[in-house]
Amino acid sequence: MLLLNVMENNQAGLYIHFPFCLSKCGYCSFYSISSIHLIPEFVKTVSREMAFYKKSFQSFDTIYIGGGTPSLLSFQQIDDILKSANAIFNIDRQTEITMEVNPGDVSLEYFQQLRKQGIKRLNIGIQSFNDSLLKFLGRRHSAEESIAAVEGARQAGFDNIGIDLIYGVYGQDMKTWRETLNKALSFFPEHLSCYQLSLDGKTPLDKQYRKESLQLPTENEALDFFMTTSKILTDASYIHYEVSNFARTDSLKSRHNMKYWRHSPYLGLG
């Protein structure tokens, strides 16, 4: 009964996992495939999944399109997914709709179209503003493309932009990390996610670390990165509201991510 009441009160979240990537980042253990010819069928299948859960979930106040690389979706495919959600569930204008994007896939026109289609919040997977570190991580974009992506999103009118960063990478010292944080802050993003690099035994980067005897930060070094990150961002008036996440104000916290922390109901598709 409690679960039904929560859903009727518009407190559930919808997560759509888009599993397609052109290439696999060396550190990533999330499920992804490179068979991009399957994307059209995936979009149709997600719509069928939504219809299947229509009786269990009446409405959502957050929608999060993650991946994978959702920015590989065409404008029409994004439109089809959101139209299905609107047709099947109760989605109102206050719903937080977030989409992850890769800096190398986007342009001003792309961001302008996303806004027209109802995307309200962006998570830009920058990870670093250092080209050497980006190459080591296996990212497809450059530091220059990262800067262009943030500037393009802002120019398109987005007022809720999140930047994702990674620390604890081999070859990254505290000076380099401080430079990355300060560069990110120069764009005044509404949200910052700063993740410590963690390696799964099945990822290429983990194998590289083992083969070349590369070292992750020690426990004390990792703590130093974490505490430095928190101090720099809180000194810049950001709220440190969960382990890796910082928001400029309470209203700019990721409402969708908070559902996981609060054990709120959510539906995962894809």
The 8 nearest C-alpha neighbors of each residue, nearest first, counted from 0:
[[1, 3, 2, 4, 5, 6, 7, 55],
 [2, 0, 4, 3, 5, 6, 7, 264],
 [3, 1, 5, 4, 0, 6, 264, 7],
 [2, 4, 0, 6, 5, 1, 7, 55],
 [5, 3, 7, 1, 2, 6, 8, 0],
 [6, 4, 8, 2, 3, 7, 10, 1],
 [7, 5, 3, 9, 8, 4, 11, 10],
 [6, 8, 4, 9, 5, 3, 57, 58],
 [9, 7, 5, 6, 10, 4, 58, 11],
 [8, 10, 6, 59, 58, 7, 60, 11],
 [9, 11, 6, 5, 8, 60, 59, 12],
 [12, 10, 59, 264, 265, 6, 9, 60],
 [13, 11, 265, 61, 59, 62, 60, 255],
 [12, 14, 62, 266, 265, 267, 61, 63],
 [15, 13, 267, 63, 62, 266, 64, 268],
 [16, 14, 268, 64, 269, 267, 63, 65],
 [15, 17, 269, 65, 66, 18, 268, 64],
 [16, 18, 66, 67, 69, 19, 65, 269],
 [19, 17, 31, 67, 66, 16, 32, 30],
 [18, 20, 32, 67, 31, 33, 17, 68],
 [21, 19, 33, 22, 68, 67, 32, 31],
 [20, 22, 33, 19, 23, 35, 32, 68],
 [23, 21, 20, 24, 33, 139, 32, 137],
 [22, 24, 25, 20, 27, 21, 137, 31],
 [25, 23, 137, 27, 26, 138, 136, 22],
 [24, 26, 204, 203, 137, 136, 27, 202],
 [27, 25, 204, 24, 202, 198, 28, 136],
 [28, 26, 24, 29, 25, 202, 23, 199],
 [27, 29, 202, 199, 30, 26, 201, 198],
 [30, 28, 27, 31, 67, 66, 18, 26],
 [29, 31, 18, 28, 32, 67, 66, 27],
 [32, 30, 18, 19, 67, 29, 20, 33],
 [31, 33, 19, 34, 18, 20, 30, 35],
 [32, 34, 20, 21, 19, 35, 22, 31],
 [35, 33, 36, 32, 37, 19, 38, 20],
 [34, 36, 37, 38, 33, 19, 20, 21],
 [37, 35, 34, 38, 39, 40, 33, 41],
 [38, 36, 35, 40, 39, 34, 41, 19],
 [37, 39, 41, 35, 40, 36, 42, 19],
 [40, 38, 42, 41, 37, 43, 36, 76],
 [41, 39, 43, 42, 37, 38, 44, 36],
 [40, 42, 38, 44, 39, 43, 37, 45],
 [43, 41, 45, 39, 40, 44, 38, 46],
 [44, 42, 40, 46, 41, 45, 47, 39],
 [43, 45, 47, 41, 46, 42, 40, 48],
 [46, 44, 48, 42, 47, 43, 269, 41],
 [45, 47, 49, 43, 44, 48, 83, 50],
 [46, 48, 44, 50, 45, 49, 51, 43],
 [49, 47, 45, 51, 46, 50, 44, 52],
 [48, 50, 46, 47, 51, 52, 45, 53],
 [49, 51, 53, 47, 48, 52, 87, 46],
 [50, 52, 48, 49, 53, 47, 54, 55],
 [53, 51, 55, 49, 50, 54, 56, 48],
 [52, 54, 50, 56, 55, 51, 57, 49],
 [55, 53, 52, 56, 57, 51, 50, 88],
 [54, 56, 52, 53, 57, 3, 6, 51],
 [57, 55, 53, 54, 58, 52, 6, 88],
 [56, 58, 88, 89, 53, 6, 7, 55],
 [59, 57, 89, 88, 9, 56, 90, 6],
 [60, 58, 11, 12, 9, 61, 90, 10],
 [59, 61, 94, 9, 10, 12, 95, 11],
 [62, 60, 95, 12, 94, 59, 255, 96],
 [61, 63, 13, 96, 14, 12, 95, 97],
 [62, 64, 97, 14, 96, 98, 65, 15],
 [65, 63, 98, 15, 14, 16, 97, 99],
 [66, 64, 16, 99, 17, 63, 69, 98],
 [67, 65, 17, 68, 16, 18, 69, 64],
 [66, 68, 18, 19, 17, 20, 31, 69],
 [67, 69, 66, 20, 70, 19, 71, 100],
 [70, 68, 71, 72, 17, 66, 99, 65],
 [69, 71, 100, 72, 68, 101, 104, 99],
 [72, 70, 69, 68, 73, 104, 19, 20],
 [73, 71, 70, 69, 76, 77, 74, 38],
 [72, 74, 76, 75, 77, 71, 70, 78],
 [73, 75, 77, 76, 78, 72, 112, 113],
 [74, 76, 78, 73, 77, 79, 72, 80],
 [77, 75, 79, 73, 78, 74, 72, 80],
 [78, 76, 80, 74, 79, 75, 72, 81],
 [77, 79, 75, 81, 76, 80, 82, 74],
 [78, 80, 76, 82, 77, 81, 75, 83],
 [81, 79, 83, 77, 78, 82, 76, 84],
 [82, 80, 84, 78, 83, 79, 85, 77],
 [81, 83, 85, 79, 84, 80, 78, 86],
 [82, 84, 86, 80, 81, 85, 46, 87],
 [85, 83, 81, 87, 82, 86, 88, 80],
 [86, 84, 82, 83, 90, 88, 87, 81],
 [85, 87, 83, 84, 88, 82, 89, 90],
 [86, 88, 84, 85, 83, 50, 53, 49],
 [89, 87, 58, 57, 85, 84, 86, 90],
 [88, 90, 58, 57, 85, 91, 59, 87],
 [91, 89, 85, 88, 58, 59, 94, 92],
 [92, 90, 93, 94, 89, 60, 85, 59],
 [91, 93, 94, 90, 95, 117, 60, 96],
 [92, 94, 91, 95, 60, 90, 61, 96],
 [93, 95, 60, 61, 92, 91, 96, 90],
 [94, 96, 61, 62, 60, 93, 97, 119],
 [97, 95, 62, 118, 119, 61, 63, 120],
 [98, 96, 120, 63, 121, 118, 64, 119],
 [97, 99, 64, 121, 63, 122, 65, 100],
 [98, 100, 122, 65, 123, 121, 69, 64],
 [101, 99, 70, 123, 69, 122, 124, 102],
 [100, 102, 124, 103, 104, 123, 70, 68],
 [103, 101, 145, 148, 104, 144, 105, 140],
 [102, 104, 140, 101, 105, 144, 139, 141],
 [105, 103, 102, 101, 70, 71, 106, 100],
 [104, 106, 109, 103, 102, 148, 101, 107],
 [105, 107, 109, 108, 151, 110, 148, 104],
 [106, 108, 151, 110, 109, 111, 155, 152],
 [109, 107, 111, 106, 110, 112, 155, 105],
 [108, 110, 106, 112, 107, 111, 105, 113],
 [111, 109, 113, 107, 112, 108, 152, 155],
 [112, 110, 108, 155, 114, 109, 113, 107],
 [111, 113, 115, 109, 110, 114, 108, 116],
 [114, 112, 110, 116, 115, 118, 111, 109],
 [115, 113, 118, 117, 111, 116, 112, 110],
 [116, 114, 112, 113, 117, 111, 118, 110],
 [117, 115, 113, 114, 118, 78, 112, 77],
 [116, 118, 114, 115, 119, 113, 96, 81],
 [119, 117, 114, 96, 113, 120, 116, 97],
 [120, 118, 96, 117, 97, 95, 114, 159],
 [119, 121, 97, 159, 160, 118, 96, 98],
 [122, 120, 160, 98, 97, 161, 99, 123],
 [121, 123, 161, 99, 162, 98, 100, 160],
 [122, 124, 162, 100, 125, 99, 161, 101],
 [125, 123, 163, 101, 126, 100, 122, 162],
 [124, 126, 127, 163, 123, 145, 164, 162],
 [164, 127, 125, 165, 163, 124, 128, 133],
 [128, 126, 129, 125, 164, 133, 179, 165],
 [127, 129, 142, 179, 130, 145, 125, 126],
 [128, 130, 127, 132, 131, 142, 133, 179],
 [131, 129, 133, 132, 142, 141, 134, 128],
 [132, 130, 134, 133, 129, 135, 136, 170],
 [131, 133, 135, 134, 129, 130, 136, 127],
 [134, 132, 130, 136, 138, 135, 131, 127],
 [133, 135, 137, 131, 132, 136, 138, 130],
 [134, 136, 132, 133, 137, 131, 138, 25],
 [137, 135, 133, 134, 138, 25, 132, 24],
 [136, 138, 24, 134, 25, 135, 133, 139],
 [137, 139, 133, 136, 140, 24, 134, 135],
 [140, 138, 137, 103, 141, 134, 133, 22],
 [139, 141, 103, 138, 144, 102, 142, 145],
 [142, 140, 144, 143, 130, 145, 139, 133],
 [141, 143, 128, 145, 144, 130, 129, 146],
 [142, 144, 146, 141, 145, 147, 128, 140],
 [145, 143, 147, 141, 142, 146, 102, 103],
 [146, 144, 142, 148, 102, 143, 147, 125],
 [145, 147, 143, 149, 148, 144, 150, 142],
 [146, 148, 144, 150, 145, 149, 151, 143],
 [149, 147, 151, 145, 102, 146, 150, 144],
 [150, 148, 152, 146, 151, 147, 153, 145],
 [149, 151, 147, 153, 148, 152, 154, 146],
 [152, 150, 107, 154, 148, 153, 149, 147],
 [153, 151, 155, 149, 154, 150, 110, 157],
 [152, 154, 150, 157, 156, 155, 151, 149],
 [153, 155, 151, 156, 152, 150, 107, 157],
 [156, 154, 111, 152, 153, 110, 157, 151],
 [155, 157, 153, 154, 158, 152, 111, 114],
 [158, 156, 153, 159, 152, 155, 160, 119],
 [157, 159, 160, 156, 153, 189, 120, 119],
 [160, 158, 120, 189, 157, 121, 161, 119],
 [161, 159, 121, 189, 188, 120, 158, 190],
 [160, 162, 190, 122, 191, 121, 188, 189],
 [161, 163, 191, 123, 122, 192, 124, 190],
 [162, 164, 192, 124, 126, 125, 191, 193],
 [126, 163, 165, 193, 127, 125, 192, 194],
 [166, 164, 194, 126, 193, 195, 196, 127],
 [167, 165, 195, 168, 196, 194, 176, 164],
 [166, 168, 196, 195, 216, 169, 171, 215],
 [169, 167, 171, 166, 170, 196, 215, 165],
 [170, 168, 171, 215, 167, 214, 213, 216],
 [171, 169, 168, 172, 132, 167, 131, 175],
 [172, 170, 168, 169, 175, 167, 176, 173],
 [173, 171, 175, 174, 176, 170, 167, 169],
 [172, 174, 176, 175, 177, 171, 224, 178],
 [173, 175, 177, 176, 172, 178, 171, 179],
 [176, 174, 178, 172, 173, 177, 171, 179],
 [175, 177, 173, 179, 178, 174, 180, 172],
 [176, 178, 180, 174, 179, 175, 173, 181],
 [177, 179, 175, 181, 176, 180, 182, 174],
 [180, 178, 176, 182, 177, 181, 128, 183],
 [181, 179, 183, 177, 182, 178, 184, 176],
 [180, 182, 184, 178, 183, 179, 177, 185],
 [181, 183, 179, 185, 180, 184, 178, 186],
 [182, 184, 180, 181, 185, 186, 179, 187],
 [183, 185, 181, 187, 186, 182, 180, 188],
 [184, 186, 182, 183, 187, 181, 188, 180],
 [185, 187, 184, 188, 183, 182, 149, 150],
 [188, 186, 184, 185, 189, 183, 190, 247],
 [189, 187, 190, 160, 186, 161, 184, 162],
 [188, 190, 247, 160, 159, 246, 161, 251],
 [189, 191, 161, 246, 188, 245, 160, 247],
 [192, 190, 162, 245, 161, 244, 163, 193],
 [191, 193, 244, 163, 243, 164, 162, 245],
 [194, 192, 164, 243, 165, 163, 191, 244],
 [195, 193, 165, 243, 164, 166, 196, 192],
 [194, 196, 166, 165, 167, 197, 193, 221],
 [197, 195, 167, 166, 165, 168, 194, 198],
 [198, 196, 195, 199, 26, 167, 194, 215],
 [199, 197, 205, 26, 200, 196, 202, 204],
 [198, 200, 201, 202, 205, 28, 197, 26],
 [199, 201, 202, 205, 198, 206, 203, 204],
 [200, 202, 199, 203, 205, 28, 206, 198],
 [201, 203, 205, 204, 199, 200, 26, 25],
 [204, 202, 25, 206, 205, 207, 201, 26],
 [205, 203, 25, 207, 26, 206, 202, 208],
 [204, 206, 208, 202, 207, 203, 198, 200],
 [205, 207, 209, 203, 204, 208, 210, 202],
 [208, 206, 204, 210, 205, 209, 211, 203],
 [209, 207, 213, 205, 206, 211, 212, 210],
 [208, 210, 212, 206, 207, 211, 205, 213],
 [211, 209, 207, 212, 208, 206, 213, 205],
 [210, 212, 213, 208, 209, 207, 206, 214],
 [213, 211, 209, 208, 210, 214, 207, 206],
 [214, 212, 208, 211, 209, 215, 169, 207],
 [215, 213, 216, 212, 169, 208, 217, 209],
 [214, 216, 217, 169, 167, 213, 168, 208],
 [217, 215, 220, 221, 167, 214, 218, 219],
 [216, 218, 220, 219, 221, 215, 214, 222],
 [217, 219, 221, 220, 222, 216, 223, 215],
 [218, 220, 222, 217, 221, 223, 216, 224],
 [221, 219, 223, 217, 222, 216, 218, 224],
 [222, 220, 224, 218, 223, 219, 216, 217],
 [221, 223, 225, 219, 220, 224, 226, 218],
 [222, 224, 220, 226, 221, 225, 227, 219],
 [225, 223, 221, 227, 222, 226, 228, 220],
 [226, 224, 222, 228, 223, 227, 221, 229],
 [225, 227, 229, 223, 228, 224, 222, 230],
 [228, 226, 230, 224, 229, 225, 223, 231],
 [229, 227, 225, 231, 226, 230, 224, 232],
 [228, 230, 226, 232, 227, 231, 233, 225],
 [231, 229, 227, 233, 232, 228, 234, 226],
 [232, 230, 234, 228, 229, 233, 227, 235],
 [231, 233, 235, 234, 229, 237, 230, 228],
 [232, 234, 237, 236, 235, 230, 231, 229],
 [235, 233, 231, 236, 232, 230, 237, 229],
 [234, 236, 232, 233, 237, 231, 184, 230],
 [237, 235, 233, 234, 238, 232, 247, 248],
 [236, 238, 247, 233, 246, 232, 235, 245],
 [237, 239, 246, 245, 240, 247, 233, 236],
 [240, 238, 245, 241, 244, 237, 233, 246],
 [241, 239, 238, 245, 244, 242, 246, 252],
 [240, 242, 244, 243, 239, 245, 257, 260],
 [241, 243, 244, 240, 239, 194, 245, 193],
 [244, 242, 193, 192, 194, 241, 245, 239],
 [245, 243, 192, 241, 191, 242, 240, 239],
 [244, 246, 239, 191, 238, 190, 237, 240],
 [247, 245, 190, 238, 237, 252, 248, 251],
 [246, 248, 237, 189, 238, 251, 190, 236],
 [249, 247, 251, 250, 246, 238, 252, 237],
 [250, 248, 251, 252, 246, 247, 238, 240],
 [249, 251, 248, 252, 247, 246, 253, 254],
 [252, 250, 248, 249, 246, 253, 247, 189],
 [251, 253, 246, 249, 250, 254, 248, 190],
 [254, 252, 255, 256, 257, 251, 246, 190],
 [253, 255, 257, 256, 252, 258, 61, 95],
 [254, 256, 253, 257, 258, 61, 12, 63],
 [257, 255, 258, 253, 259, 254, 260, 252],
 [258, 256, 260, 254, 259, 255, 261, 253],
 [257, 259, 263, 261, 256, 255, 260, 262],
 [260, 258, 262, 257, 261, 256, 263, 255],
 [259, 261, 257, 258, 262, 256, 263, 241],
 [260, 262, 258, 263, 259, 257, 256, 264],
 [263, 261, 259, 260, 258, 264, 257, 265],
 [262, 264, 258, 261, 259, 265, 11, 10],
 [265, 263, 11, 262, 12, 266, 258, 2],
 [264, 266, 12, 11, 13, 263, 267, 14],
 [265, 267, 13, 14, 12, 268, 264, 11],
 [268, 266, 14, 15, 13, 265, 269, 16],
 [269, 267, 15, 16, 14, 266, 45, 48],
 [268, 16, 15, 45, 17, 267, 18, 41]]
